[in-house]
């Protein structure tokens, strides 16, 4: 499935899954990319050609990631608008993004960026990542906006457990 199919298919998928569109369209993007400090950043000597090529290719990948994230943000808005046309209420879009850039403590950020993106991690690293994920999610202004919206629709406050 191409990204074009994914981008254009959400309203159709919603029709297949639900009798009517949901009131909220939430896309939670968790960026698990790490940015460990490179040896060439620590060393005043000219880096080897392979290090230079690696840095250049990583810059290109990051540029595409930024463009893809922007496409997703715009798509969530578009999908919500398309879904809203089919009902007598507004489908409200929420694009929530969390990543290690939200960790302000530099030492803690460096430590988290040394954890590999492996599918097999030690229990203590998994626990730490879960703790940080929860912290980052609750620190997200967009997530807080979603909670506020949900709370305005119910007598029982939606807070989650921090």
N, C-alpha and C positions, 0 to 999 in steps of 0.2 A: 504494500500500500504506500503510495507516495504521500508527501506532505500536503500536496494539493488535495488529494482525496480526503485526508484527515481534516484539513481546514474547511472543506466544503460540506462534509458529511454529518456534522453535529446536529443540525436541525432535523435531518432525515432520520438519524439514529434516535433522537428524542421521540419522534412520531412512532417509531417501531416499539419503543420501550414503554411509553406512557400514553394514557388516553389524552392527556393534555400536558403541555410543557411545565416544567417545575417553575416555582416562583424565583428561584435563585440558580444562577449558573456560576459554579465555582471551579476555577482551575487553580490547583495548588502545584507550583513548580518548586521542586527541591533540587537545587544544584549541588551535587555531591562532588564536584570538581575540587581538587586540592591544588594548592600553589606552594609546594615546598620551596624553601630558599635554595637556589642553585649555587654550586661551587663558584661559577663564574661571577656571581654577584658578590661573593666574599673576597675574591682574589683580584688584586690590582693588575695582574698580568693580562695580556691579550688572550682571550679565550680561544680554544682549539676550533677549527673550522666546523667540526661536527656539533659543537655546542652552539655556535652561531646559527647553523642551519636549523637545529632543533628549536632555538628561540624564535627564529623567523616563522617556522611552521606553526608553532604554538600561537603566535600572534594572529596568523590567518584563521586558525580554528576558533580562537576567541572572538574574532570579528564575526564569523559565521554564527557563533552562539548568540551574540548580541542581536544580530539581525533576526534570527529564529525566535528569540524571546520577544522582540518587538512585533513580529508577525503573530505570535500567539496572543499577545495583549490586544492587538487590533482585532483578531479573530474572535476573541471572547465577546468583545463589544458588538461585533457584527452578528454573531450567533444569537446573542440575547435580543438584539433588535429584530432579527428574523423570526425568532420564536414569539416575540411580543406581538407581532402582526397577526398571529393565529388565535390570539385569546384577548379577553377584555381586561387584562392586567399587564403591567410591565414586568418582564423577566429581567431581574437585576443581575448584572455581571460583576464578578469579583475575580481578580487576578492576583493571587497571593504568591509571592516569590520569597524563598529563604535560601541563604547561603552563608558561608563562613565570613563573608565581608561584614555581616551584621555583628560580629564579635569585636567589641571595641578594645578589649584588653589585648595588647600586642603579644604578650607572652602566651596567653591562652590561645590566641589565634594561630601563632606559630606551632604550638603543640598539636592543635587540631589539624593543621595542614600537613603534619607528618604522618597522619593515619592513612594507610593505603585505601584504595577504593576496591578492595577485595571483597568477595562474597563470603569469605571465612575470616572473621575477626575474633580476637579474644573477647570474652564476656565483658571485661572491664571497659574495653573500647566501645563495644556496642552500647553498654549502659551510658557511657559518657556522651556518645553521639545522640542517643535518645533524649538525654537531659538537655543538650544544646539545641536539638531540633525543637523541643517544646519551648525553650526560652526564646528562640528566634521567632517561632510562630506567634507566640503571645506578644512579642515586641513589634510585630508587623502592623503597621497602621491599617492596611487593607483587611487583615484578619480582625482587628478591633472594629472596623467598620461593619464587617459581616456580623460579628457578635451583637453589635448595637442594633443592626437591622433585625436580627432574629429576636432579640429581646423586646423590640417594639411590637412584635407580633404575638407575644405570649405573656401569660401571667406568671409563668415560671421562668426566672432568669436563666439564660444560657451562659455559663461561665467556663465550663470545662473544669478540670482539676489541675491547678498549677502546682 
